Amino acid sequence: MILKTFNAYPLWHYFNLDMFASFIGYPVLGYWLSNKEFKLDDKKLCIIGLIILIISLAVFVYLGYTKVSLIRYENLPNMFMGVGLFLFIMCLDRLNKFNTIKDNFIGKTIMSLSICSYGMYFSHVIVVKELSYHNPGSNLLFPAMFVLIVFLSWLLPYVLSKIPYVKTFSGV
């Protein structure tokens, strides 16, 4: 991932591990983070996760303004955004911060996103590819594109899960 971030990976074009070490690294990283015993308490770890998320998002946006290409997912700012968000949400859950929203619209939305997340993992590539034709390459549209990608990536497996025989393949 470090080599891809700095475009040094093509030096090893005969030693390409993309099929084994690129996207599969994110679920493995999530599994490791969820099972790791941290020496910090959950409150401190939650704050650290939020700081990691904010800093890596700022680096991502800054590099976008300096015309550094971060199109692929295998780069350090994206990895740290995932780690920060994962730690933040995981620790909030451990601190029981979601109990008050469990039965309202936000809680039901989170549960639906959670249930559809596996299907979203597979369908978001299609959505990103289609929406990339309409994005002028500006990071100013990043928040709007993010919301649209999450919504459409959720909608696809959700709708497919409502079709009786297709539900098996929807990822829900």
N, C-alpha and C positions, 0 to 999 in steps of 0.2 A: 504494500500500500504506500509506503514511503517512496519507493522507486517510481510508482505511477504518479504520485503527487508532483514530483519534480521532473516528470517526463524522462526519467533515466531507464525505464523499463525496456524500451525498444532495443537497448544495447544487448539484451538477452533474448532476442526474438526466437531463438531455438529452444529456450527454456521457459515456455509460457505455461503458467499454472492457473490461468483464468478459470478453467472449468472446475478446478478443485479448490482454489483458494480465494476467489473473489466474492461473489454474492453469498456463498454459503457461510462466509465468515461472520456475517451479521447475526444470524440465528445462533451460531456457536458462541459468539461474544455475549449475546443476551442470556443464553443458558449459563455461561460462566459467571456473569455478573449477578444473576439471580441466586446462584448457589454459593457464591463467595462469601466467606465470613469476614466482614470488615471490622477493624478494631475501633472504628468511630461509631458513635450512636447514630440512629436514623435521622435525627434532626440535623446534625452536622453534615451527614452524607447527602441529605436532601438539598441543603444550601450549596454544597460543593457541586452537585449535579446541575443545579440551576446556573451556577457561575460558569461551569464548563460549557453548558448550552449557549449562554449569552456570548461568551468570548469566541467560541467556534463559529457561531452565526455571524458575528462581527467580522471575523477573519474571512469567512466565505463571501460576504458582501463586499468587503474591501478588495479581495482578490478579483472579484467580478468587475469592480470599477477600474482596476489596473489591467484589465483584459487578459488575466491569467485564465486559461481554459480549465474549468472544473466540471466538464460535462459528465464524465463518468462518475459512478458512485464510489469507486475505489480510490478515495483521496482522504487525507487526514482531517480536513475540516468536517466533511460529512460523517466520518467515523466518530469524531468527538461530539458532533451534534447528537448522534444516536446514543452515545454513551451518556451524555449529560441528560437528555430527555428520559432515557430509560431509568437512570438512577433517581432522578427527580420524581417520576411517577411511582416507581417502586417504593421509595421511602415514604411518599405521601400515603400510599396504601398501607404500609406497615404502621404508620402513625394514625390510622383510622380516620383520615381526613375526608374520605369519600362516603362515610356512613350517612352524612346529612343529605347527600344528593342522590342516594341510591334509588329512591322511588319517584324522582321527578324527571322532567324531560332530559336534563343533562345526564343523569345516571343511566337512563334508558338508551340515550345516544351512545354513551361510552360502552355499554353492554353490547349494543348492536355492532359498533365498530370492532369490539373485541371478538365477537362471534364471527364476523366477516373478515377478520384480519388475514387469515390464511389465503382466502380467495383474493383479497386486496393485494397481497404480496405478488400473486401471479398476474393479476389484471392491471396493476398500475403501470407496467411497462407499455402496454398497449395505449393506455390513456396518455402517458407522457409523450410517447411517440406521436400520437395524433395532435396533441396540443402544442407540441414543439413547432409545428408548422405555422401556428398563429402567434407565437411569442417572438417579438423582435429582438430577443437576446438581452433585454434590459433586466437588471436585478431589481429595478423599482417595481416590476410586476411580480416579483417572487412571492410575496404573501398571497396575492390574489390567485396566482397559478397554483400555489400549494393547497389552498382551500378547494379550488376547483378539482385538482387532481385527487385529493382525499375523497371528496364527495362522489366523483364519477367512479373512482376505484372501489368505493363502497357500494354504489348503486348497482354495478354490474353483477357481483356475486349475490347481492341481496335479491335482485330480480330473478336471477337464474335459480336461486334456492326455492323460489315459489313455484317453479315448473316441476311437476311430479317426478319425471324420470331424469331430469337434468340435475336435480338437487345433489345427486351422488357425486357429480363432477364439479360442482360450484365452489367447493372449498369451504362451505358453511357447515 
